[in-house]
Amino acid sequence: MAGLLYALGGWSARHRRRVLVAWMLLVAVVAGLGTTMGGELSTTFSVPGVESQKAADLLQKEFPAAAGGTARLIVAVPPGSALDTPRIRKALVTSLHKAAKTPGVIGVSDPTRSGAVSKDGRIAYADVLFREPPAEVSSSAKDRLAEAVEPLRHAGAHVEFGGSAMTPKTETGGVGEIAGVVIAFAVLAVTLGSLIAAGLPLLTALAGVGVGVTGVEFASRFIDMTNTATVLALMIGLAVGIDYALFIISRHREQLTEPGSDLRDSIARATATAGSAVLFAGVTVVIALAALAATGIPFLTVMGLAAAATVLVAMAVALTLLPAVLSYAGERLRPRGQRTAKAAGAWGTAWARFVTRRPLAILMAGVVVLLTLAAPVTGLRLGLPGNESQPTASTQHRGYDLLSRGFGPGFNATLTVVVSDLPAGQSERVVTQLRKAVGHERGVAGVGAVATNKDGSVSVFGVVPTTGPDDKATTDLVHRLRDDRSVGRAGGTMYVTGSTAAAIDISAKLAGSLPLLIVLIVVLAMVLLTMAFRSVLVPLKAIAGFLLSIAASLGAVVHVFQHGHLSNVLQVASAAPVVCFLPVLLIAVLFGLAMDYEVFLVSRVREHYELTKNADDAILHGVARSGRVVSAAALIMAAVFGGFIFSDDPIIKSIGFALAFGVLVDAFLVRMTLVPAALALLGERAWKLPHRLDRLVPHVDVEGTSIPRPFVAADDDELAENAAHPSGR
C-alpha cells in the first residue's frame, strides 16, 4: 500500500497542474449540480414497519386530504381580555380568511367552532392545512401566512406558529461554525509554525467539502434525505479533511528538516507514510459510517452513507490534490531557523516519560475519571426533540408554551388512535366502547370526537394525555393503550400513532439496534487493527479505550441535554430525552475518529519498534513524533464540531456537543494518556502475534516501511533523548 501511495503522491506532485485543474472542474460541476438540481430535504424522521408508521401510512391512504403539512396558528390575549371580545373576534375572522387564501392552503379551522379555545378564553389555536407535504410547503407560502395574522397583532393579540409545516430548516454558516474554522486555523498556525502551511489544510478541506456536501445535496433529488444528513456530512467532512491534510503536511515538513532532503521525494514519502495512515483510518471511518445501514432504519442509513461519501472525497483530496498543492508551495514549506522536529517533540517526550513512569497508577486514574464521566448514562432516555427544544426566542417554542399553558402539558403530546378492519356492522359499537374505555384510562385528560373515512372502514379519534411528550408517564400510557385487546377480539386492528408515539417507536427501534452495532464495530476494530499492527493486545486495548470514550461522551450528553446542566451556557432551550439516533451515530462516528488517532499514534510507535526492537523507547519516540500533531488534530476537530453546538437546531446542537466532547476525551485522556500507559505495561508483548494467526493475517504496511529510507534511522534515538533533555544540547 505504501509503495502505491508513494507513486501516487509523486505523480500528483509532478503533474500538479493536471491534478489541480481536474479538481477545480470537479468542484465546479458537482457544486453546480448540487445547488441547482438538489432535492427537498425533510425535517421529519420515520421508520417503516413500526406501529406508528403503519398507522400514518393508513391515514395517508384513507384520509388523503389530511396528509399535507399543517401550520398551527396559536393566539393568546393579555390577562383581563378574552378572544370573544368584538375587536379580537373581528381580527380573528379577518386573519383566518386571509390565511385561507394563502397559496397551497386547502382548509382552515375556526377555533370558536372546533372548541379549540382554552377554559379561560384567552388562548386558542387554528389549524391551517396545506395540500403539499411539510417539506414542500414553500417559504413564500409561510411568509404569506405570517402576513395574514397581522390584523390579530394589531388588535393586541399575541400570535405564534407551530405544526409540521412550520418546522424550521437547519441553517449552516452561522457565527459558531465560522468561529470553529477560525480556531482551527489558529491551531494549524501554531502547530505548523507557518501561515502558508496552516492555510493549505483549510483550502483542501473546503474543496473536499464542496464536492462531498453538494454531491449529497444532488443525491437528495433521488433519495429521501433529512437536512441533518447534509449538516453531518459537512461537519465530518470538514473535520477529517483538515486533519488528514495536517498529518501529511506535518510529516512533509518534518522530512524537509533533514539535510539534503528532496522536495518531491518528501511529498511522495509523506503521502506514502502519513498517507497510509490516512487511507487506513479513512477507510475505517467509512466502514463505520456505512455500518449504520445495519440498523435497518432508512434515514439513518442515508445519513451514514452521505457522511461516508464525504469522508471518501476527503481521503481522495488528501492523497491527490494535497500533494499537487504541496508541489506548488515548494520551498516555502521548508522550516527555517533552529526550530526542528527534535525541539517540537520535546513536550511529547516529556509527557510520554511522565505517563510511562507510573503506568498502572495513570491507567487506573484515567479509567476512574472516564467511569465518573459515564455515570449519568445509566439514566439515559431516548426521544425526538419537539418544539419545546427549539430556541426559547423562536415562535415554535413560544407556541408550545402557550398551548401547554392553555390546554395542559399533555396537549403537545396528543395521540391518535386508529381502528380498522372491523367486521361490517360492528365498527361503530366497538369504536364507541373503545373510546369510552380510553377516556377512563389513567393518564388521559380527554378524548376527541370520532372521524371515519368514506366507507366507514377506518375510524380515528384523538387522545390527550395529562403529561407532556417527554414524560415517562406518557410513554407508559402509549404502551397501555396498545395492550388493549378489545378491537383484536372483535376482528379488527388498533394502532396508536401521532408524533409522540412515533418518537417512542423510533427510539425503541434504535435502542434495539445498539447491541448489534456495537458488536459490528468491535469486530471491525479487532480485524482492522490486528491487520495494521500485527498484534492482539493492541486492538483489545484500543477497543476498551473506545468503549470508555463512548460511555463518557454519552454520560456528558445526558448530563447536559437530559438533566439540563449548563443549559444557559450552551443555550439548551429545554431539558429533554437525548435524540434517539445520537447514541448510534456517536458510536459509528467516534469509533472512526478514535481509530484515526489510534493509527496515527500507535503506527509511529510500532514503526520505531520495528527498527529498534525496544518497546520503551518506541513509546517515547512515537509520542514525541506524533503527540503534537494528534493533539492539534483533536483540537481542530473539537473546534469544528464545537462550532455546531450553538446551532438553533436541537439535533445538530447535541450532535456537535457529543462529537466535540468525545473527540477531546478520546484523544487526550484515552489515546495520549491511557494508550502509552497500557503499552508501557504490556512491553514487548504488545507487538506479539500468535504464529498461527500471523500466517492468516495479511500484511498491511501502515508505517511505510516498504519504501526506501533515505535518512539515517539512528537519529530517531537521538530525537527522543535530546527532546527529553533539551537543555543539555
Number of C-alpha atoms within 10 A of each C-alpha: 19 26 20 13 23 25 15 18 29 25 17 26 26 16 14 21 16 14 19 18 12 13 18 14 11 15 21 15 14 20 21 16 16 23 13 12 15 19 18 18 21 20 17 16 16 18 20 13 11 15 19 27 22 16 23 21 14 16 20 14 12 18 14 11 15 17 19 23 22 25 24 22 25 25 25 26 20 12 8 6 15 18 24 13 9 10 14 21 16 15 21 26 14 16 20 23 15 17 24 19 15 20 16 16 21 16 18 20 17 19 19 16 8 10 11 19 21 18 11 12 16 19 25 24 27 21 20 24 26 26 19 18 16 22 19 15 22 13 11 11 16 17 11 15 24 17 14 19 24 18 20 24 17 11 15 16 24 17 22 21 24 23 19 18 25 20 21 16 15 18 11 17 11 13 12 19 21 16 17 20 21 16 18 26 21 15 19 29 16 12 19 22 15 15 14 14 23 23 15 21 26 23 15 22 26 20 22 29 26 22 26 30 28 26 24 27 27 22 18 24 15 11 15 14 27 22 19 22 25 25 20 22 25 25 27 22 30 30 27 28 29 30 29 28 30 27 25 28 27 22 23 26 21 20 22 23 18 15 8 9 14 12 20 21 18 23 28 25 28 29 34 32 28 30 31 27 29 27 24 23 25 25 19 26 26 22 18 27 30 21 19 26 18 15 18 14 19 18 22 27 19 23 25 25 23 29 28 27 21 31 28 20 22 32 26 16 23 31 28 22 28 29 33 27 19 24 21 14 14 13 12 12 20 18 18 11 6 9 11 15 21 23 18 18 25 23 16 26 29 17 19 25 20 15 23 24 13 13 21 16 13 19 21 13 13 17 17 12 13 23 17 13 20 22 16 20 18 11 12 16 17 23 22 24 21 20 23 22 22 23 19 17 9 16 20 25 21 21 25 23 17 22 22 17 13 20 20 19 22 24 22 23 24 26 25 23 25 24 24 21 17 23 11 9 9 12 21 16 9 17 24 12 13 19 20 12 13 19 18 12 15 12 17 18 19 17 20 13 9 15 13 18 12 9 7 15 17 23 21 21 17 20 23 24 27 22 23 20 28 24 15 13 16 25 18 12 19 18 14 13 17 14 10 14 13 16 20 13 10 14 12 19 16 26 21 25 26 19 23 25 24 24 26 23 22 25 20 15 18 21 17 12 17 18 12 12 20 16 11 17 21 19 12 16 22 21 15 19 23 23 20 23 25 24 21 20 21 23 24 16 16 24 21 12 22 26 17 21 29 25 24 26 30 28 24 23 30 27 22 21 25 22 19 16 16 12 16 10 8 16 16 24 20 21 18 24 21 24 22 22 20 21 23 20 22 19 26 26 24 25 27 24 27 26 25 26 27 26 25 24 25 24 23 25 26 26 20 23 20 15 13 15 14 14 22 20 20 27 29 30 29 27 28 30 27 24 28 20 25 24 20 22 29 25 23 30 28 24 26 30 29 26 25 28 25 21 24 23 20 26 21 23 21 24 25 24 24 28 30 25 20 29 29 22 22 30 26 18 19 27 25 25 21 27 26 29 28 21 24 25 17 15 15 14 15 21 19 14 17 10 8 8 13 15 10 9 16 12 14 17 22 28 27 25 15 13 16 9 10 12 13 8 12 10 11 19 16 13 21 26 17 17 25 23 14 11 7 7 6
